[in-house]
Amino acid sequence: MTAKINKKQSLLCVLEILREYSDNKHILKQSQLLDLVEINYDLKIDRRTLYSNIDLLKQFGYDISDFNDNGFGYYLNERTFSSYDMNLIVDAILKDDTASSKAKARIITTIEGMCSKYNKRKIRARVQAYSYKK
């Protein structure tokens, strides 16, 4: 049984799904986005609500690419740092001999929170590779 939701809740769910599962290399089709909202939040929304949510997010200033832009689906184009920037920052943190391991882990975790799950994997692999070299 699906929980009764309001527009505010579904709006935040859609935004979080776009943050976690999309980027310019991982574009979500409408059906995938709707499925991920249902799987992750146990919320079933219809396509009209999805369109409305995307429009509201765009009106609020989120840079979301949609089918009209890319011919495929939806992704959050707005990121605090590019993938390249994140790699530079993570490398700098890992090589810093003055920072404690705890501080490094905290900062890297914060950076991971700013990117899609695909870039999180890359960052974790980079950290593991660096730790293995030492």
Order of alpha helices (4+ residues) and beta strands (2+ residues): alpha-alpha-alpha-beta-alpha-beta-alpha-alpha-alpha
